Amino acid sequence: MNKNISQPNDEITRVFNDPDAVTDAIRAGIKSALLQHKKMGNPICVWRDEKVVWIEAKDINIPKNF
């Protein structure tokens, strides 16, 4: 048996089986990316009203409870 293959009870599997943990990880990643863009002055794009819209770094809004 190959020992490099992850077993079903490993940490990644545990996290993926916890929807709240997955949601928390995704939110943390998004928040980090938004903060980086804002800090470095880089715009972001979002999907709004059926089209891509660019948002300037100064206008990036990061909710406190995000």
PQR file of N, CA, C, O and H, with PARSE charges and radii, in Angstrom:
ATOM      1  N   MET A   1       0.843  -1.178   0.000 -0.4000 1.5000
ATOM      2  CA  MET A   1       0.000   0.000   0.000 -0.0000 2.0000
ATOM      3  C   MET A   1       0.889   1.242   0.000  0.5500 1.7000
ATOM      4  O   MET A   1       1.884   1.297   0.722 -0.5500 1.4000
ATOM      5  N   ASN A   2       0.530   2.237  -0.808 -0.4000 1.5000
ATOM      6  CA  ASN A   2       1.285   3.475  -0.903 -0.0000 2.0000
ATOM      7  C   ASN A   2       0.969   4.356   0.308  0.5500 1.7000
ATOM      8  O   ASN A   2      -0.184   4.733   0.515 -0.5500 1.4000
ATOM      9  H   ASN A   2      -0.279   2.193  -1.394  0.4000 1.0000
ATOM     10  N   LYS A   3       1.980   4.684   1.101 -0.4000 1.5000
ATOM     11  CA  LYS A   3       1.777   5.480   2.315 -0.0000 2.0000
ATOM     12  C   LYS A   3       1.570   6.958   2.026  0.5500 1.7000
ATOM     13  O   LYS A   3       1.189   7.709   2.923 -0.5500 1.4000
ATOM     14  H   LYS A   3       2.917   4.378   0.933  0.4000 1.0000
ATOM     15  N   ASN A   4       1.816   7.398   0.776 -0.4000 1.5000
ATOM     16  CA  ASN A   4       1.644   8.810   0.427 -0.0000 2.0000
ATOM     17  C   ASN A   4       0.195   9.181   0.134  0.5500 1.7000
ATOM     18  O   ASN A   4      -0.135  10.362   0.021 -0.5500 1.4000
ATOM     19  H   ASN A   4       2.125   6.787   0.047  0.4000 1.0000
ATOM     20  N   ILE A   5      -0.666   8.180   0.012 -0.4000 1.5000
ATOM     21  CA  ILE A   5      -2.081   8.448  -0.247 -0.0000 2.0000
ATOM     22  C   ILE A   5      -2.754   8.799   1.070  0.5500 1.7000
ATOM     23  O   ILE A   5      -2.643   8.065   2.052 -0.5500 1.4000
ATOM     24  H   ILE A   5      -0.398   7.221   0.104  0.4000 1.0000
ATOM     25  N   SER A   6      -3.460   9.939   1.081 -0.4000 1.5000
ATOM     26  CA  SER A   6      -4.139  10.395   2.296 -0.0000 2.0000
ATOM     27  C   SER A   6      -5.250   9.429   2.685  0.5500 1.7000
ATOM     28  O   SER A   6      -5.947   8.876   1.835 -0.5500 1.4000
ATOM     29  H   SER A   6      -3.550  10.536   0.284  0.4000 1.0000
ATOM     30  N   GLN A   7      -5.389   9.249   3.951 -0.4000 1.5000
ATOM     31  CA  GLN A   7      -6.455   8.417   4.480 -0.0000 2.0000
ATOM     32  C   GLN A   7      -7.725   9.258   4.634  0.5500 1.7000
ATOM     33  O   GLN A   7      -7.632  10.479   4.758 -0.5500 1.4000
ATOM     34  H   GLN A   7      -4.822   9.699   4.642  0.4000 1.0000
ATOM     35  N   PRO A   8      -8.888   8.649   4.630 -0.5600 1.5000
ATOM     36  CA  PRO A   8     -10.150   9.383   4.717  0.2800 2.0000
ATOM     37  C   PRO A   8     -10.297  10.236   5.978  0.5500 1.7000
ATOM     38  O   PRO A   8     -11.128  11.144   6.000 -0.5500 1.4000
ATOM     39  N   ASN A   9      -9.529   9.976   7.008 -0.4000 1.5000
ATOM     40  CA  ASN A   9      -9.690  10.730   8.249 -0.0000 2.0000
ATOM     41  C   ASN A   9      -8.635  11.824   8.412  0.5500 1.7000
ATOM     42  O   ASN A   9      -8.405  12.300   9.524 -0.5500 1.4000
ATOM     43  H   ASN A   9      -8.854   9.238   6.990  0.4000 1.0000
ATOM     44  N   ASP A  10      -7.994  12.225   7.314 -0.4000 1.5000
ATOM     45  CA  ASP A  10      -6.973  13.256   7.432 -0.0000 2.0000
ATOM     46  C   ASP A  10      -7.604  14.637   7.623  0.5500 1.7000
ATOM     47  O   ASP A  10      -8.823  14.780   7.527 -0.5500 1.4000
ATOM     48  H   ASP A  10      -8.181  11.838   6.411  0.4000 1.0000
ATOM     49  N   GLU A  11      -6.794  15.633   7.888 -0.4000 1.5000
ATOM     50  CA  GLU A  11      -7.274  16.972   8.221 -0.0000 2.0000
ATOM     51  C   GLU A  11      -8.057  17.618   7.080  0.5500 1.7000
ATOM     52  O   GLU A  11      -9.081  18.257   7.321 -0.5500 1.4000
ATOM     53  H   GLU A  11      -5.804  15.516   7.965  0.4000 1.0000
ATOM     54  N   ILE A  12      -7.596  17.461   5.856 -0.4000 1.5000
ATOM     55  CA  ILE A  12      -8.288  18.055   4.719 -0.0000 2.0000
ATOM     56  C   ILE A  12      -9.687  17.472   4.578  0.5500 1.7000
ATOM     57  O   ILE A  12     -10.653  18.208   4.377 -0.5500 1.4000
ATOM     58  H   ILE A  12      -6.764  16.941   5.660  0.4000 1.0000
ATOM     59  N   THR A  13      -9.793  16.181   4.679 -0.4000 1.5000
ATOM     60  CA  THR A  13     -11.106  15.541   4.595 -0.0000 2.0000
ATOM     61  C   THR A  13     -12.010  16.018   5.715  0.5500 1.7000
ATOM     62  O   THR A  13     -13.199  16.249   5.494 -0.5500 1.4000
ATOM     63  H   THR A  13      -9.008  15.584   4.842  0.4000 1.0000
ATOM     64  N   ARG A  14     -11.470  16.167   6.904 -0.4000 1.5000
ATOM     65  CA  ARG A  14     -12.267  16.642   8.039 -0.0000 2.0000
ATOM     66  C   ARG A  14     -12.814  18.039   7.758  0.5500 1.7000
ATOM     67  O   ARG A  14     -13.992  18.307   7.995 -0.5500 1.4000
ATOM     68  H   ARG A  14     -10.504  15.979   7.083  0.4000 1.0000
ATOM     69  N   VAL A  15     -11.965  18.922   7.256 -0.4000 1.5000
ATOM     70  CA  VAL A  15     -12.402  20.284   6.976 -0.0000 2.0000
ATOM     71  C   VAL A  15     -13.444  20.288   5.857  0.5500 1.7000
ATOM     72  O   VAL A  15     -14.466  20.964   5.969 -0.5500 1.4000
ATOM     73  H   VAL A  15     -11.009  18.704   7.064  0.4000 1.0000
ATOM     74  N   PHE A  16     -13.192  19.536   4.775 -0.4000 1.5000
ATOM     75  CA  PHE A  16     -14.145  19.507   3.668 -0.0000 2.0000
ATOM     76  C   PHE A  16     -15.487  18.916   4.072  0.5500 1.7000
ATOM     77  O   PHE A  16     -16.499  19.202   3.431 -0.5500 1.4000
ATOM     78  H   PHE A  16     -12.361  18.987   4.684  0.4000 1.0000
ATOM     79  N   ASN A  17     -15.519  18.126   5.085 -0.4000 1.5000
ATOM     80  CA  ASN A  17     -16.775  17.564   5.565 -0.0000 2.0000
ATOM     81  C   ASN A  17     -17.493  18.493   6.528  0.5500 1.7000
ATOM     82  O   ASN A  17     -18.574  18.161   7.014 -0.5500 1.4000
ATOM     83  H   ASN A  17     -14.697  17.894   5.606  0.4000 1.0000
ATOM     84  N   ASP A  18     -16.911  19.654   6.813 -0.4000 1.5000
ATOM     85  CA  ASP A  18     -17.513  20.648   7.706 -0.0000 2.0000
ATOM     86  C   ASP A  18     -17.830  21.890   6.883  0.5500 1.7000
ATOM     87  O   ASP A  18     -16.942  22.709   6.645 -0.5500 1.4000
ATOM     88  H   ASP A  18     -16.033  19.925   6.418  0.4000 1.0000
ATOM     89  N   PRO A  19     -19.087  22.050   6.439 -0.5600 1.5000
ATOM     90  CA  PRO A  19     -19.434  23.186   5.579  0.2800 2.0000
ATOM     91  C   PRO A  19     -19.101  24.540   6.204  0.5500 1.7000
ATOM     92  O   PRO A  19     -18.728  25.467   5.485 -0.5500 1.4000
ATOM     93  N   ASP A  20     -19.225  24.671   7.516 -0.4000 1.5000
ATOM     94  CA  ASP A  20     -18.903  25.941   8.166 -0.0000 2.0000
ATOM     95  C   ASP A  20     -17.409  26.238   8.084  0.5500 1.7000
ATOM     96  O   ASP A  20     -17.018  27.392   7.906 -0.5500 1.4000
ATOM     97  H   ASP A  20     -19.528  23.917   8.100  0.4000 1.0000
ATOM     98  N   ALA A  21     -16.580  25.222   8.211 -0.4000 1.5000
ATOM     99  CA  ALA A  21     -15.134  25.406   8.103 -0.0000 2.0000
ATOM    100  C   ALA A  21     -14.755  25.806   6.676  0.5500 1.7000
ATOM    101  O   ALA A  21     -13.878  26.648   6.483 -0.5500 1.4000
ATOM    102  H   ALA A  21     -16.898  24.285   8.355  0.4000 1.0000
ATOM    103  N   VAL A  22     -15.402  25.214   5.688 -0.4000 1.5000
ATOM    104  CA  VAL A  22     -15.140  25.559   4.292 -0.0000 2.0000
ATOM    105  C   VAL A  22     -15.542  27.009   4.041  0.5500 1.7000
ATOM    106  O   VAL A  22     -14.788  27.762   3.425 -0.5500 1.4000
ATOM    107  H   VAL A  22     -16.114  24.530   5.845  0.4000 1.0000
ATOM    108  N   THR A  23     -16.710  27.401   4.507 -0.4000 1.5000
ATOM    109  CA  THR A  23     -17.185  28.768   4.337 -0.0000 2.0000
ATOM    110  C   THR A  23     -16.238  29.755   5.013  0.5500 1.7000
ATOM    111  O   THR A  23     -15.902  30.790   4.437 -0.5500 1.4000
ATOM    112  H   THR A  23     -17.322  26.789   5.007  0.4000 1.0000
ATOM    113  N   ASP A  24     -15.808  29.438   6.230 -0.4000 1.5000
ATOM    114  CA  ASP A  24     -14.876  30.312   6.951 -0.0000 2.0000
ATOM    115  C   ASP A  24     -13.562  30.464   6.196  0.5500 1.7000
ATOM    116  O   ASP A  24     -13.016  31.565   6.122 -0.5500 1.4000
ATOM    117  H   ASP A  24     -16.080  28.598   6.698  0.4000 1.0000
ATOM    118  N   ALA A  25     -13.053  29.381   5.640 -0.4000 1.5000
ATOM    119  CA  ALA A  25     -11.788  29.433   4.894 -0.0000 2.0000
ATOM    120  C   ALA A  25     -11.931  30.277   3.625  0.5500 1.7000
ATOM    121  O   ALA A  25     -11.037  31.054   3.290 -0.5500 1.4000
ATOM    122  H   ALA A  25     -13.497  28.487   5.700  0.4000 1.0000
ATOM    123  N   ILE A  26     -13.046  30.124   2.927 -0.4000 1.5000
ATOM    124  CA  ILE A  26     -13.274  30.908   1.712 -0.0000 2.0000
ATOM    125  C   ILE A  26     -13.392  32.387   2.055  0.5500 1.7000
ATOM    126  O   ILE A  26     -12.800  33.229   1.380 -0.5500 1.4000
ATOM    127  H   ILE A  26     -13.773  29.493   3.199  0.4000 1.0000
ATOM    128  N   ARG A  27     -14.156  32.712   3.105 -0.4000 1.5000
ATOM    129  CA  ARG A  27     -14.296  34.113   3.513 -0.0000 2.0000
ATOM    130  C   ARG A  27     -12.948  34.723   3.900  0.5500 1.7000
ATOM    131  O   ARG A  27     -12.653  35.865   3.548 -0.5500 1.4000
ATOM    132  H   ARG A  27     -14.637  32.028   3.654  0.4000 1.0000
ATOM    133  N   ALA A  28     -12.139  33.960   4.619 -0.4000 1.5000
ATOM    134  CA  ALA A  28     -10.821  34.466   5.030 -0.0000 2.0000
ATOM    135  C   ALA A  28      -9.956  34.751   3.805  0.5500 1.7000
ATOM    136  O   ALA A  28      -9.244  35.755   3.768 -0.5500 1.4000
ATOM    137  H   ALA A  28     -12.378  33.032   4.905  0.4000 1.0000
ATOM    138  N   GLY A  29     -10.013  33.883   2.816 -0.4000 1.5000
ATOM    139  CA  GLY A  29      -9.239  34.085   1.596 -0.0000 2.0000
ATOM    140  C   GLY A  29      -9.698  35.304   0.816  0.5500 1.7000
ATOM    141  O   GLY A  29      -8.877  36.069   0.312 -0.5500 1.4000
ATOM    142  H   GLY A  29     -10.591  33.067   2.846  0.4000 1.0000
ATOM    143  N   ILE A  30     -11.003  35.485   0.716 -0.4000 1.5000
ATOM    144  CA  ILE A  30     -11.551  36.645   0.007 -0.0000 2.0000
ATOM    145  C   ILE A  30     -11.169  37.932   0.729  0.5500 1.7000
ATOM    146  O   ILE A  30     -10.749  38.903   0.099 -0.5500 1.4000
ATOM    147  H   ILE A  30     -11.670  34.863   1.125  0.4000 1.0000
ATOM    148  N   LYS A  31     -11.315  37.935   2.050 -0.4000 1.5000
ATOM    149  CA  LYS A  31     -10.978  39.127   2.830 -0.0000 2.0000
ATOM    150  C   LYS A  31      -9.503  39.484   2.658  0.5500 1.7000
ATOM    151  O   LYS A  31      -9.156  40.652   2.481 -0.5500 1.4000
ATOM    152  H   LYS A  31     -11.656  37.146   2.561  0.4000 1.0000
ATOM    153  N   SER A  32      -8.646  38.479   2.711 -0.4000 1.5000
ATOM    154  CA  SER A  32      -7.218  38.702   2.548 -0.0000 2.0000
ATOM    155  C   SER A  32      -6.913  39.298   1.171  0.5500 1.7000
ATOM    156  O   SER A  32      -6.123  40.235   1.059 -0.5500 1.4000
ATOM    157  H   SER A  32      -8.928  37.531   2.856  0.4000 1.0000
ATOM    158  N   ALA A  33      -7.539  38.755   0.132 -0.4000 1.5000
ATOM    159  CA  ALA A  33      -7.310  39.253  -1.222 -0.0000 2.0000
ATOM    160  C   ALA A  33      -7.799  40.695  -1.370  0.5500 1.7000
ATOM    161  O   ALA A  33      -7.121  41.519  -1.984 -0.5500 1.4000
ATOM    162  H   ALA A  33      -8.181  37.994   0.223  0.4000 1.0000
ATOM    163  N   LEU A  34      -8.969  40.999  -0.812 -0.4000 1.5000
ATOM    164  CA  LEU A  34      -9.497  42.360  -0.896 -0.0000 2.0000
ATOM    165  C   LEU A  34      -8.590  43.347  -0.165  0.5500 1.7000
ATOM    166  O   LEU A  34      -8.325  44.441  -0.664 -0.5500 1.4000
ATOM    167  H   LEU A  34      -9.519  40.329  -0.314  0.4000 1.0000
ATOM    168  N   LEU A  35      -8.120  42.959   1.006 -0.4000 1.5000
ATOM    169  CA  LEU A  35      -7.222  43.834   1.765 -0.0000 2.0000
ATOM    170  C   LEU A  35      -5.924  44.082   1.004  0.5500 1.7000
ATOM    171  O   LEU A  35      -5.417  45.204   0.988 -0.5500 1.4000
ATOM    172  H   LEU A  35      -8.336  42.071   1.410  0.4000 1.0000
ATOM    173  N   GLN A  36      -5.386  43.038   0.374 -0.4000 1.5000
ATOM    174  CA  GLN A  36      -4.160  43.191  -0.410 -0.0000 2.0000
ATOM    175  C   GLN A  36      -4.365  44.145  -1.579  0.5500 1.7000
ATOM    176  O   GLN A  36      -3.539  45.025  -1.823 -0.5500 1.4000
ATOM    177  H   GLN A  36      -5.798  42.126   0.388  0.4000 1.0000
ATOM    178  N   HIS A  37      -5.462  43.969  -2.296 -0.4000 1.5000
ATOM    179  CA  HIS A  37      -5.741  44.846  -3.434 -0.0000 2.0000
ATOM    180  C   HIS A  37      -5.875  46.296  -2.982  0.5500 1.7000
ATOM    181  O   HIS A  37      -5.311  47.202  -3.596 -0.5500 1.4000
ATOM    182  H   HIS A  37      -6.133  43.255  -2.098  0.4000 1.0000
ATOM    183  N   LYS A  38      -6.619  46.506  -1.912 -0.4000 1.5000
ATOM    184  CA  LYS A  38      -6.830  47.861  -1.405 -0.0000 2.0000
ATOM    185  C   LYS A  38      -5.501  48.488  -0.975  0.5500 1.7000
ATOM    186  O   LYS A  38      -5.213  49.638  -1.306 -0.5500 1.4000
ATOM    187  H   LYS A  38      -7.077  45.770  -1.412  0.4000 1.0000
ATOM    188  N   LYS A  39      -4.704  47.727  -0.241 -0.4000 1.5000
ATOM    189  CA  LYS A  39      -3.420  48.221   0.267 -0.0000 2.0000
ATOM    190  C   LYS A  39      -2.456  48.573  -0.869  0.5500 1.7000
ATOM    191  O   LYS A  39      -1.736  49.568  -0.793 -0.5500 1.4000
ATOM    192  H   LYS A  39      -4.938  46.793   0.028  0.4000 1.0000
ATOM    193  N   MET A  40      -2.449  47.755  -1.913 -0.4000 1.5000
ATOM    194  CA  MET A  40      -1.507  47.966  -3.011 -0.0000 2.0000
ATOM    195  C   MET A  40      -2.055  48.901  -4.093  0.5500 1.7000
ATOM    196  O   MET A  40      -1.353  49.234  -5.047 -0.5500 1.4000
ATOM    197  H   MET A  40      -3.035  46.946  -1.975  0.4000 1.0000
ATOM    198  N   GLY A  41      -3.315  49.321  -3.935 -0.4000 1.5000
ATOM    199  CA  GLY A  41      -3.892  50.239  -4.909 -0.0000 2.0000
ATOM    200  C   GLY A  41      -4.369  49.580  -6.188  0.5500 1.7000
ATOM    201  O   GLY A  41      -4.527  50.246  -7.211 -0.5500 1.4000
ATOM    202  H   GLY A  41      -3.885  49.051  -3.159  0.4000 1.0000
ATOM    203  N   ASN A  42      -4.600  48.286  -6.139 -0.4000 1.5000
ATOM    204  CA  ASN A  42      -5.047  47.562  -7.323 -0.0000 2.0000
ATOM    205  C   ASN A  42      -6.567  47.440  -7.345  0.5500 1.7000
ATOM    206  O   ASN A  42      -7.181  47.128  -6.325 -0.5500 1.4000
ATOM    207  H   ASN A  42      -4.472  47.744  -5.308  0.4000 1.0000
ATOM    208  N   PRO A  43      -7.174  47.685  -8.502 -0.5600 1.5000
ATOM    209  CA  PRO A  43      -8.625  47.535  -8.601  0.2800 2.0000
ATOM    210  C   PRO A  43      -9.023  46.060  -8.600  0.5500 1.7000
ATOM    211  O   PRO A  43      -8.190  45.173  -8.788 -0.5500 1.4000
ATOM    212  N   ILE A  44     -10.303  45.825  -8.385 -0.4000 1.5000
ATOM    213  CA  ILE A  44     -10.856  44.468  -8.485 -0.0000 2.0000
ATOM    214  C   ILE A  44     -12.017  44.521  -9.478  0.5500 1.7000
ATOM    215  O   ILE A  44     -12.515  45.598  -9.804 -0.5500 1.4000
ATOM    216  H   ILE A  44     -10.979  46.545  -8.232  0.4000 1.0000
ATOM    217  N   CYS A  45     -12.432  43.378  -9.941 -0.4000 1.5000
ATOM    218  CA  CYS A  45     -13.624  43.347 -10.782 -0.0000 2.0000
ATOM    219  C   CYS A  45     -14.666  42.474 -10.114  0.5500 1.7000
ATOM    220  O   CYS A  45     -14.351  41.499  -9.432 -0.5500 1.4000
ATOM    221  H   CYS A  45     -12.027  42.503  -9.676  0.4000 1.0000
ATOM    222  N   VAL A  46     -15.917  42.850 -10.330 -0.4000 1.5000
ATOM    223  CA  VAL A  46     -17.056  42.113  -9.781 -0.0000 2.0000
ATOM    224  C   VAL A  46     -18.090  41.947 -10.884  0.5500 1.7000
ATOM    225  O   VAL A  46     -18.051  42.644 -11.898 -0.5500 1.4000
ATOM    226  H   VAL A  46     -16.173  43.642 -10.884  0.4000 1.0000
ATOM    227  N   TRP A  47     -19.004  41.027 -10.678 -0.4000 1.5000
ATOM    228  CA  TRP A  47     -20.102  40.820 -11.599 -0.0000 2.0000
ATOM    229  C   TRP A  47     -21.298  41.595 -11.065  0.5500 1.7000
ATOM    230  O   TRP A  47     -21.780  41.316  -9.967 -0.5500 1.4000
ATOM    231  H   TRP A  47     -19.035  40.461  -9.854  0.4000 1.0000
ATOM    232  N   ARG A  48     -21.780  42.565 -11.833 -0.4000 1.5000
ATOM    233  CA  ARG A  48     -22.897  43.396 -11.387 -0.0000 2.0000
ATOM    234  C   ARG A  48     -23.797  43.698 -12.590  0.5500 1.7000
ATOM    235  O   ARG A  48     -23.316  44.122 -13.641 -0.5500 1.4000
ATOM    236  H   ARG A  48     -21.389  42.792 -12.725  0.4000 1.0000
ATOM    237  N   ASP A  49     -25.075  43.481 -12.431 -0.4000 1.5000
ATOM    238  CA  ASP A  49     -26.045  43.777 -13.495 -0.0000 2.0000
ATOM    239  C   ASP A  49     -25.670  43.121 -14.826  0.5500 1.7000
ATOM    240  O   ASP A  49     -25.693  43.755 -15.881 -0.5500 1.4000
ATOM    241  H   ASP A  49     -25.465  43.136 -11.577  0.4000 1.0000
ATOM    242  N   GLU A  50     -25.328  41.844 -14.746 -0.4000 1.5000
ATOM    243  CA  GLU A  50     -25.033  41.050 -15.944 -0.0000 2.0000
ATOM    244  C   GLU A  50     -23.783  41.492 -16.708  0.5500 1.7000
ATOM    245  O   GLU A  50     -23.656  41.224 -17.903 -0.5500 1.4000
ATOM    246  H   GLU A  50     -25.310  41.328 -13.890  0.4000 1.0000
ATOM    247  N   LYS A  51     -22.848  42.179 -16.006 -0.4000 1.5000
ATOM    248  CA  LYS A  51     -21.603  42.554 -16.670 -0.0000 2.0000
ATOM    249  C   LYS A  51     -20.480  42.686 -15.643  0.5500 1.7000
ATOM    250  O   LYS A  51     -20.723  42.784 -14.440 -0.5500 1.4000
ATOM    251  H   LYS A  51     -22.951  42.396 -15.035  0.4000 1.0000
ATOM    252  N   VAL A  52     -19.255  42.685 -16.146 -0.4000 1.5000
ATOM    253  CA  VAL A  52     -18.084  42.854 -15.294 -0.0000 2.0000
ATOM    254  C   VAL A  52     -17.884  44.345 -15.045  0.5500 1.7000
ATOM    255  O   VAL A  52     -17.898  45.150 -15.976 -0.5500 1.4000
ATOM    256  H   VAL A  52     -19.058  42.606 -17.123  0.4000 1.0000
ATOM    257  N   VAL A  53     -17.699  44.701 -13.771 -0.4000 1.5000
ATOM    258  CA  VAL A  53     -17.495  46.092 -13.385 -0.0000 2.0000
ATOM    259  C   VAL A  53     -16.199  46.185 -12.595  0.5500 1.7000
ATOM    260  O   VAL A  53     -15.969  45.390 -11.684 -0.5500 1.4000
ATOM    261  H   VAL A  53     -17.688  44.047 -13.014  0.4000 1.0000
ATOM    262  N   TRP A  54     -15.349  47.152 -12.938 -0.4000 1.5000
ATOM    263  CA  TRP A  54     -14.103  47.384 -12.208 -0.0000 2.0000
ATOM    264  C   TRP A  54     -14.360  48.326 -11.044  0.5500 1.7000
ATOM    265  O   TRP A  54     -15.069  49.322 -11.191 -0.5500 1.4000
ATOM    266  H   TRP A  54     -15.536  47.798 -13.679  0.4000 1.0000
ATOM    267  N   ILE A  55     -13.789  48.018  -9.892 -0.4000 1.5000
ATOM    268  CA  ILE A  55     -13.895  48.856  -8.704 -0.0000 2.0000
ATOM    269  C   ILE A  55     -12.492  49.314  -8.327  0.5500 1.7000
ATOM    270  O   ILE A  55     -11.596  48.498  -8.109 -0.5500 1.4000
ATOM    271  H   ILE A  55     -13.213  47.209  -9.773  0.4000 1.0000
ATOM    272  N   GLU A  56     -12.317  50.621  -8.254 -0.4000 1.5000
ATOM    273  CA  GLU A  56     -11.024  51.179  -7.872 -0.0000 2.0000
ATOM    274  C   GLU A  56     -10.693  50.787  -6.431  0.5500 1.7000
ATOM    275  O   GLU A  56     -11.590  50.581  -5.613 -0.5500 1.4000
ATOM    276  H   GLU A  56     -13.045  51.284  -8.431  0.4000 1.0000
ATOM    277  N   ALA A  57      -9.420  50.690  -6.137 -0.4000 1.5000
ATOM    278  CA  ALA A  57      -8.967  50.250  -4.810 -0.0000 2.0000
ATOM    279  C   ALA A  57      -9.557  51.109  -3.698  0.5500 1.7000
ATOM    280  O   ALA A  57      -9.947  50.590  -2.652 -0.5500 1.4000
ATOM    281  H   ALA A  57      -8.691  50.857  -6.801  0.4000 1.0000
ATOM    282  N   LYS A  58      -9.624  52.415  -3.917 -0.4000 1.5000
ATOM    283  CA  LYS A  58     -10.145  53.317  -2.882 -0.0000 2.0000
ATOM    284  C   LYS A  58     -11.623  53.062  -2.592  0.5500 1.7000
ATOM    285  O   LYS A  58     -12.121  53.440  -1.532 -0.5500 1.4000
ATOM    286  H   LYS A  58      -9.308  52.836  -4.767  0.4000 1.0000
ATOM    287  N   ASP A  59     -12.328  52.420  -3.533 -0.4000 1.5000
ATOM    288  CA  ASP A  59     -13.756  52.163  -3.376 -0.0000 2.0000
ATOM    289  C   ASP A  59     -14.070  50.746  -2.912  0.5500 1.7000
ATOM    290  O   ASP A  59     -15.239  50.386  -2.772 -0.5500 1.4000
ATOM    291  H   ASP A  59     -11.923  52.113  -4.394  0.4000 1.0000
ATOM    292  N   ILE A  60     -13.035  49.938  -2.671 -0.4000 1.5000
ATOM    293  CA  ILE A  60     -13.266  48.571  -2.189 -0.0000 2.0000
ATOM    294  C   ILE A  60     -13.781  48.648  -0.762  0.5500 1.7000
ATOM    295  O   ILE A  60     -13.133  49.214   0.118 -0.5500 1.4000
ATOM    296  H   ILE A  60     -12.085  50.231  -2.785  0.4000 1.0000
ATOM    297  N   ASN A  61     -14.946  48.076  -0.550 -0.4000 1.5000
ATOM    298  CA  ASN A  61     -15.578  48.074   0.765 -0.0000 2.0000
ATOM    299  C   ASN A  61     -15.478  46.661   1.363  0.5500 1.7000
ATOM    300  O   ASN A  61     -15.958  45.696   0.768 -0.5500 1.4000
ATOM    301  H   ASN A  61     -15.473  47.617  -1.265  0.4000 1.0000
ATOM    302  N   ILE A  62     -14.864  46.552   2.520 -0.4000 1.5000
ATOM    303  CA  ILE A  62     -14.734  45.263   3.197 -0.0000 2.0000
ATOM    304  C   ILE A  62     -15.557  45.324   4.488  0.5500 1.7000
ATOM    305  O   ILE A  62     -15.158  45.989   5.443 -0.5500 1.4000
ATOM    306  H   ILE A  62     -14.475  47.337   3.003  0.4000 1.0000
ATOM    307  N   PRO A  63     -16.694  44.641   4.521 -0.5600 1.5000
ATOM    308  CA  PRO A  63     -17.528  44.681   5.728  0.2800 2.0000
ATOM    309  C   PRO A  63     -16.771  44.191   6.955  0.5500 1.7000
ATOM    310  O   PRO A  63     -15.971  43.260   6.863 -0.5500 1.4000
ATOM    311  N   LYS A  64     -17.016  44.800   8.076 -0.4000 1.5000
ATOM    312  CA  LYS A  64     -16.313  44.432   9.321 -0.0000 2.0000
ATOM    313  C   LYS A  64     -16.597  42.990   9.740  0.5500 1.7000
ATOM    314  O   LYS A  64     -15.723  42.322  10.293 -0.5500 1.4000
ATOM    315  H   LYS A  64     -17.666  45.556   8.151  0.4000 1.0000
ATOM    316  N   ASN A  65     -17.801  42.513   9.482 -0.4000 1.5000
ATOM    317  CA  ASN A  65     -18.168  41.150   9.882 -0.0000 2.0000
ATOM    318  C   ASN A  65     -17.889  40.120   8.812  0.5500 1.7000
ATOM    319  O   ASN A  65     -18.383  38.996   8.895 -0.5500 1.4000
ATOM    320  H   ASN A  65     -18.510  43.056   9.033  0.4000 1.0000
ATOM    321  N   PHE A  66     -17.101  40.481   7.800 -0.4000 1.5000
ATOM    322  CA  PHE A  66     -16.789  39.575   6.692 -0.0000 2.0000
ATOM    323  C   PHE A  66     -15.766  38.567   7.115  0.5500 1.7000
ATOM    324  O   PHE A  66     -15.372  37.715   6.319 -0.5500 1.4000
ATOM    325  H   PHE A  66     -16.700  41.394   7.733  0.4000 1.0000
TER
END
